[in-house]
Amino acid sequence: MEKFLINKGYDVYGTVFGNNKLNKNHFQCDIRNKIEVNSVIRNVCPDFILHFAAISFVEEKNKNLMYDVNVFGTQNLLECIIENNLKPEKVIIVSSAAVYGEQNTTILSEDLCPKPINHYGYSKYIVERITSTFFSKLKIIVVRPFNYTGVRQSKKFIIPKIVSHFSENLSSIDLGNINVSREFNYINDVAHSYLDLLNSESESILVNICSGKSTKINDIINYLNSLAKYKIDVKTDYNLVRNNEIVDLKGSNILLNSLISYRFQYSIENTLFEMYSHLKNR
């Protein structure tokens, strides 16, 4: 997102955690530390704010950390904006499609009642509820992104894990249920959507960030089999298989498309090709 916005002509400032190599627009900051958050807000006085800081790995073992960062970190940010009397043109708070949890439908729309099934989903739902209390004070949009991926995403997430196995010519891979379909959107489409929302007239609203298109994991395997010119052996790791898992899940993009002009453009094949080529050509 930083590179995307810089290419669009924006001056971009950001926080980092545990990184000693800072450029002039980066600030060392622990989102859990309100004093540090306040210092950044006061020094930058941003016109737009995109809040991505989170523990985003669903299987994170430290659940206390997940709530401290996701929930109280968000509260710190919102309170610091108010306490510094800032009036940014737009604040985007990133939630997650994980808040939907188990629903009796394959198409998830914003009017469904959230039913989180894990601590990550619960933490993000609490973030939404806390953020809603600031709607009357700030111009805020809460977004629920569905799965997205791209070059340089951590291998602990499923698509980079699969692509990296093929790029390294590994003979086998351990996965859960490969016959489920999920959205796997490309990061550039998501970045375009965020930028359009920043510049939209919308506020005090919650919206999915999604294409409305799902892909079966087995189809991803088959495409990479063809691209890499060999067939990988898929072994089932039953620790990754959930009981009564919904076969197909995707988001409704009706609201999103009513708010912005940008439309998702990248196919899953384009995404996989770019990720695979990047790893092979390093």
C-alpha positions, -999 to +999 in steps of 0.1 A: +000+000+000+029+024+008+045+019-026+011+021-043+003+054-027+038+069-033+034+060-070+001+079-069+019+110-056+010+109-019+035+116+009+033+084+029+043+080+066+041+047+085+049+029+117+071-001+120+078-025+149+111-041+156+129-027+126+161-006+131+164+004+094+140+033+093+137+058+065+127+094+072+090+087+068+090+056+091+084+058+129+092+031+154+060+024+172+043-002+194+006+002+187+000-010+223+019+020+237-004+050+236+024+075+242+042+062+211+011+063+190+004+099+202+039+110+193+035+097+157+000+113+153+013+146+167+044+147+145+027+137+112-008+152+115-020+130+086-048+140+062-057+103+057-052+074+080-051+037+070-049+014+101-034-020+092-015-028+124-027-061+136-019-097+145-034-111+113-024-148+115-054-167+126-034-195+143-014-170+165-008-189+197-005-158+219-042-148+222-035-120+247-012-104+222-039-106+195-064-087+216-038-062+229-027-053+194-059-056+175-084-042+200-065-019+223-041-008+196-070+004+175-085+022+205-052+039+212-051+052+176-087+065+176-083+082+210-050+098+199-066+113+168-094+129+190-070+140+217-048+159+192-079+176+177-072+161+143-098+161+116-085+138+089-103+136+056-108+099+061-098+071+084-100+035+072-100+009+100-093-026+087-114-054+101-117-088+084-142-112+067-134-135+096-160-117+117-187-135+096-178-169+110-203-197+103-233-185+082-260-204+064-250-189+031-221-190+006-223-152-002-214-130+028-229-095+028-226-067+053-261-071+067-254-106+081-250-108+119-213-116+127-207-150+143-169-153+147-155-187+154-119-179+165-101-153+185-089-135+154-125-130+143-136-120+178-109-095+181-118-079+148-155-078+157-146-060+189-126-035+168-157-029+147-178-022+177-153+001+193-147+020+161-185+025+156-185+046+188-162+071+170-184+075+139-199+107+152-164+122+158-144+111+128-150+103+091-144+066+093-149+036+070-145+001+084-135-025+058-138-062+059-113-076+034-116-111+022-084-132+016-059-114-005-023-122-015+006-112-036+044-111-039+063-111-006+034-123+016+045-145+044+047-183+037+026-190+068-004-180+046-018-207+023-012-192-012+024-182-006+030-215+011+017-234-020+036-212-045+068-214-026+066-252-026+064-252-064+091-225-068+115-247-048+105-279-067+094-297-036+078-331-042+050-328-016+030-304+005+008-307+036-025-290+033-060-291+048-092-295+028-083-286-008-119-290-021-131-258-005-135-225-024-125-192-011-117-157-024-080-151-031-077-116-044-046-097-056-031-070-034-032-044-061-070-047-064-073-042-027-050-012-027-070+004-055-102-001-035-087+015-004-076+045-023-110+050-039-126+047-005-102+073+010-113+097-017-150+088-015-178+108+002-187+078+023-183+077+061-197+059+091-201+027+070-188-009+070-180-025+036-166-057+023-134-056+002-139-085-022-143-096-058-173-119-052-153-147-069-141-178-052-115-204-063-111-240-052-078-247-036-075-278-057-078-257-088-049-235-076-028-267-072-037-279-107-028-245-122+006-245-105+011-282-115+008-270-151+029-238-146+058-256-128+055-286-152+053-312-125+027-327-102+031-321-065+020-347-040-007-332-017-008-348+018-037-341+041-028-326+074-059-332+095-049-305+120-057-281+092-091-296+085-122-282+102-153-302+109-184-291+089-163-267+068-184-246+044-176-257+008-178-223-008-174-188+007-172-154-010-182-119-003-209-097-017-193-067-035-226-049-042-221-022-016-184-018-025-193-013-062-218+013-052-192+033-034-162+033-057-156+032-095-127+007-094-134-029-102-112-059-094-092-068-124-067-095-115-076-132-120-063-159-098-041-171-127-025-137-130-018-136-093-003-171-091+019-164-122+033-132-108+040-148-074+056-179-089+077-159-114+089-136-087+102-165-066+118-183-095+136-152-107+151-141-074 
